[in-house]
C-alpha cells in the first residue's frame, strides 16, 4: 500500500469486502491520476459507488462503527473530488 493514504486496507481484513474495496479504490485512483481519461474517471466513480454501499452494509450489520463508516465515506469523497 502507498503510505500516503490514511487507511491501510490490512486494518480492515476480516471485514467482508472492505479491505479489497479500499485496495481497488486506491489502485483506480492512482490509475486515474496517472492517466486522466473519462474511462478511468468512470471506473473510479463506479467503484466509489460500490464501495459506498459496501461501507453502508458493514455499518448496518454492526461490523463497522458509524463514526468509522462516516470517516471512510468522507475520506473517499475527499480523494475522489480532490
Buried (B, 14 or more C-beta within 10 A) or exposed (E): EEEEBEBBBEEBEEBBBBBBBBBBBBEBBBBBEEEEEEEBEEBBEEBBEBBBEBBEBBBEEEBBEEEBBEBBBEBBEEBBEE
